[in-house]
Amino acid sequence: MDSFIVSLFVLSFIINFLAFTFVLPAIIETYKRYSRGKLVVCPEKKQEATIAFSAKIAAASSILLPNEIRIVKACSLWGEGLHCTRACAVQVR
């Protein structure tokens, strides 16, 4: 029984070490990257626009699906009644 508890403790330590060494910094970096507005060229209107992403969703999905889930939550051109396909999101890395 004691060896089981020791093994469980060691496994828990390894998992926590990996999480705090690799996973948490990646999540924080992704959140910071997507929390600022990005300058893009609107594919529909061919004008520069500033877009904002949902940084929380990008950060939460960054480990399993890196750079796959980028939800545009605001755009400087949306007030002009433009039909938006959000195709500009692929311009941001």
TORKOL-4160 file (C-alpha; in steps of 0.2 Angstrom, whole numbers, padded with zeros to 4 digits, m for minus):
93
<pt num="1" X="0000" Y="0000" Z="0000"/>
<pt num="2" X="0014" Y="0012" Z="0004"/>
<pt num="3" X="0022" Y="0009" Z="m0013"/>
<pt num="4" X="0006" Y="0013" Z="m0021"/>
<pt num="5" X="0004" Y="0030" Z="m0012"/>
<pt num="6" X="0022" Y="0034" Z="m0016"/>
<pt num="7" X="0019" Y="0030" Z="m0035"/>
<pt num="8" X="0004" Y="0041" Z="m0035"/>
<pt num="9" X="0013" Y="0055" Z="m0027"/>
<pt num="10" X="0027" Y="0054" Z="m0040"/>
<pt num="11" X="0015" Y="0053" Z="m0054"/>
<pt num="12" X="0006" Y="0068" Z="m0047"/>
<pt num="13" X="0022" Y="0078" Z="m0045"/>
<pt num="14" X="0027" Y="0074" Z="m0063"/>
<pt num="15" X="0010" Y="0079" Z="m0070"/>
<pt num="16" X="0010" Y="0095" Z="m0061"/>
<pt num="17" X="0028" Y="0099" Z="m0066"/>
<pt num="18" X="0024" Y="0097" Z="m0084"/>
<pt num="19" X="0008" Y="0107" Z="m0082"/>
<pt num="20" X="0017" Y="0122" Z="m0074"/>
<pt num="21" X="0032" Y="0120" Z="m0085"/>
<pt num="22" X="0025" Y="0118" Z="m0103"/>
<pt num="23" X="0006" Y="0120" Z="m0103"/>
<pt num="24" X="0003" Y="0135" Z="m0092"/>
<pt num="25" X="0016" Y="0146" Z="m0101"/>
<pt num="26" X="0008" Y="0142" Z="m0118"/>
<pt num="27" X="m0009" Y="0146" Z="m0112"/>
<pt num="28" X="m0003" Y="0163" Z="m0105"/>
<pt num="29" X="0007" Y="0167" Z="m0120"/>
<pt num="30" X="m0008" Y="0163" Z="m0132"/>
<pt num="31" X="m0020" Y="0174" Z="m0121"/>
<pt num="32" X="m0008" Y="0189" Z="m0122"/>
<pt num="33" X="m0006" Y="0187" Z="m0141"/>
<pt num="34" X="m0025" Y="0187" Z="m0144"/>
<pt num="35" X="m0030" Y="0199" Z="m0131"/>
<pt num="36" X="m0023" Y="0214" Z="m0142"/>
<pt num="37" X="m0031" Y="0221" Z="m0157"/>
<pt num="38" X="m0024" Y="0215" Z="m0174"/>
<pt num="39" X="m0022" Y="0225" Z="m0190"/>
<pt num="40" X="m0028" Y="0215" Z="m0205"/>
<pt num="41" X="m0035" Y="0219" Z="m0223"/>
<pt num="42" X="m0053" Y="0215" Z="m0225"/>
<pt num="43" X="m0055" Y="0202" Z="m0239"/>
<pt num="44" X="m0073" Y="0208" Z="m0243"/>
<pt num="45" X="m0070" Y="0227" Z="m0243"/>
<pt num="46" X="m0051" Y="0228" Z="m0246"/>
<pt num="47" X="m0048" Y="0240" Z="m0232"/>
<pt num="48" X="m0038" Y="0239" Z="m0217"/>
<pt num="49" X="m0047" Y="0234" Z="m0201"/>
<pt num="50" X="m0043" Y="0231" Z="m0183"/>
<pt num="51" X="m0050" Y="0215" Z="m0176"/>
<pt num="52" X="m0051" Y="0208" Z="m0159"/>
<pt num="53" X="m0052" Y="0190" Z="m0154"/>
<pt num="54" X="m0059" Y="0181" Z="m0140"/>
<pt num="55" X="m0043" Y="0178" Z="m0130"/>
<pt num="56" X="m0051" Y="0167" Z="m0117"/>
<pt num="57" X="m0057" Y="0154" Z="m0130"/>
<pt num="58" X="m0040" Y="0155" Z="m0140"/>
<pt num="59" X="m0030" Y="0152" Z="m0124"/>
<pt num="60" X="m0041" Y="0138" Z="m0118"/>
<pt num="61" X="m0040" Y="0129" Z="m0135"/>
<pt num="62" X="m0021" Y="0132" Z="m0137"/>
<pt num="63" X="m0015" Y="0116" Z="m0130"/>
<pt num="64" X="m0026" Y="0104" Z="m0140"/>
<pt num="65" X="m0029" Y="0114" Z="m0155"/>
<pt num="66" X="m0015" Y="0127" Z="m0157"/>
<pt num="67" X="m0020" Y="0142" Z="m0167"/>
<pt num="68" X="m0036" Y="0133" Z="m0174"/>
<pt num="69" X="m0049" Y="0142" Z="m0164"/>
<pt num="70" X="m0049" Y="0160" Z="m0167"/>
<pt num="71" X="m0066" Y="0168" Z="m0164"/>
<pt num="72" X="m0067" Y="0186" Z="m0170"/>
<pt num="73" X="m0077" Y="0196" Z="m0157"/>
<pt num="74" X="m0075" Y="0214" Z="m0164"/>
<pt num="75" X="m0070" Y="0223" Z="m0180"/>
<pt num="76" X="m0068" Y="0241" Z="m0184"/>
<pt num="77" X="m0078" Y="0239" Z="m0200"/>
<pt num="78" X="m0093" Y="0230" Z="m0193"/>
<pt num="79" X="m0102" Y="0247" Z="m0190"/>
<pt num="80" X="m0103" Y="0249" Z="m0209"/>
<pt num="81" X="m0116" Y="0235" Z="m0211"/>
<pt num="82" X="m0104" Y="0224" Z="m0220"/>
<pt num="83" X="m0108" Y="0206" Z="m0221"/>
<pt num="84" X="m0093" Y="0198" Z="m0213"/>
<pt num="85" X="m0087" Y="0180" Z="m0216"/>
<pt num="86" X="m0073" Y="0183" Z="m0203"/>
<pt num="87" X="m0060" Y="0177" Z="m0217"/>
<pt num="88" X="m0048" Y="0190" Z="m0211"/>
<pt num="89" X="m0044" Y="0179" Z="m0195"/>
<pt num="90" X="m0032" Y="0168" Z="m0206"/>
<pt num="91" X="m0020" Y="0183" Z="m0208"/>
<pt num="92" X="m0016" Y="0183" Z="m0190"/>
<pt num="93" X="m0003" Y="0171" Z="m0184"/>
